[in-house]
Each structure stands twice: as C-alpha cells, then as structure tokens.
Amino acid sequence: MEVLEKDGKGLNLTFEVRDGILKHSKGKGEILCEDLEAMASTVEGQVVRIADIIAYINHDIDDAVRGGVISPNDIPDDCLKCLGDTHSKRINTMVNDIVQETLRSRKGRLSISNEVLSSIVDLREFLWSRVYENEAVHADFHKAAKILRELYQYLVDHPDYFLTLTKMESLHDSLERCVCDFLAGMTDRYAFNLYEKIFLPLPWVIL
C-alpha cells in the first residue's frame, strides 16, 4: 500500500495501520496472540485480526457445506453446543464472549473465555483437516494456480497490454513485480473473466 496506490506514490499510512497489517496473521497461529512482540500495538489492530478469524471460520463452513465438501452433521458436536448450530449464532457467541471477557479482564487487550477459545480452535482444526487439506479442494487450488501462472506469463510477455489493462502510465517497480502485485489484487471472478478474455475463443469463432 505504501507503493501500489496512487500510481506508485503510495498511501501515507500511520505506524499503527502498518503495524496492524503486519500483525494480521491467520493460518494455524494463535487465535489471540499472547506474544507482545507479535501482537498488534493497538486494540483496533487486535480487533481487526480476531474479527477476520471469526468471519473466515464461519464463512468457510458455509462455503464448504454449499460446495458439498462437508455436511452440517460433520461439524463437531462440542463446537455446536458451545458456539451454536447456525452461522449467526456462532458469530453472536464469539463476539459477545470477546466483548464480555475483555470488559471483565481489564487487561488493555482482547480476552476470550477458555471454553469459547477451545471451541474456536477445535472448529478451525476441523476445517483444516476436512476442508483446507481436502483433496478435492486442493485439486481446485491447482487449477487456480494454472490460471495465475498463465496470466502472469502473458502479462509479462505483453507489457503494453498490461499498462493498458491497469491504466498505468509507467511501472513503479520491475515489470515482474508489478504483474505479481496486480495478480495479488484480483478477485476470483476478475481472474476468471480475464483468463477467458485472453485465452478462450469468442463464441462466434467456434460456431
């Protein structure tokens, strides 16, 4: 953001914003970070991090159910009993618990009850084992990686088209770096549409 925005001039971000972005980790890391060096320096940064974890855990469950990767009956019973058996109930339980525990503890940083924290950890581990590392899901990852590789190579090989596509007057870094930054900012839908536009024939061509 310090380079990409405003045609390479970047944004005048405060230390607190940059620190919040840097400490905004997910993956298999701690739900609530206890390491002061790894913790966001502001409560706002801590809130954004835990809010994102709450959001992606619940949305990923919904996506996995809609995609047929899991069924609602697969979700661990202990997690359902503690957090709730619907999307809205789980979010409500997590958010209310964090608010209440934070107000009660008065530590100057976010807190969460052991029961809810344990259920969130268990739910995330369930998602890792049944969804994120599922073979069917990984097959789609390989397809997505192929799309990104081919888009990258095409844009690097056609710098004039890249500048036109991005409406950039000049590159703020090497062409390869700029293309990577552009790909990283794409939504799934935009990437699919661009791939189709570049590589697939128009309908009337194949009729």
Residue pairs with C-beta under 8 A, 6 or more apart in sequence:
1 10
1 11
1 13
1 21
2 10
2 11
2 13
2 18
3 10
3 172
3 173
4 10
4 172
4 181
4 185
5 11
7 168
7 169
7 170
7 172
8 170
8 171
8 172
8 173
15 41
16 41
16 42
16 44
16 45
19 40
19 41
19 42
19 45
20 40
20 41
20 42
20 44
20 45
20 48
20 49
23 33
23 38
23 39
23 40
23 41
23 45
23 49
24 40
24 45
24 48
24 49
24 52
25 38
25 49
26 52
26 53
26 56
28 124
28 128
31 50
31 53
31 112
31 117
31 120
31 121
31 124
32 46
32 50
32 110
32 111
32 112
32 117
33 39
33 40
33 46
33 49
39 46
39 109
40 46
40 48
40 49
43 108
43 109
43 110
46 109
46 110
47 110
50 98
50 110
50 112
53 120
53 124
54 91
54 94
54 95
54 120
55 91
57 120
57 123
57 124
57 127
58 87
58 90
58 91
60 127
60 131
61 70
61 75
61 87
61 123
61 127
62 87
64 70
64 127
64 130
64 131
65 71
65 72
69 130
69 131
69 134
69 136
69 137
70 130
70 131
72 85
74 126
74 130
75 123
75 126
76 122
76 123
76 126
78 119
78 122
79 119
79 122
79 123
79 126
82 93
82 115
82 116
82 118
82 119
83 89
83 90
83 93
83 94
83 116
83 119
83 120
83 123
84 90
84 92
84 93
93 116
94 116
94 120
97 112
97 113
97 116
98 110
98 111
98 112
98 116
101 111
101 112
101 113
102 109
102 110
102 111
104 111
105 111
112 120
131 137
144 188
144 191
147 191
147 192
147 195
148 183
148 191
150 195
150 199
151 183
151 191
151 194
151 195
151 198
152 179
152 180
152 183
154 198
154 199
155 161
155 162
155 165
155 179
155 182
156 162
156 175
156 176
156 179
159 175
162 168
162 175
162 178
162 179
162 182
163 169
163 170
163 171
165 194
166 178
166 182
168 178
171 178
172 178
173 181
183 191
186 194
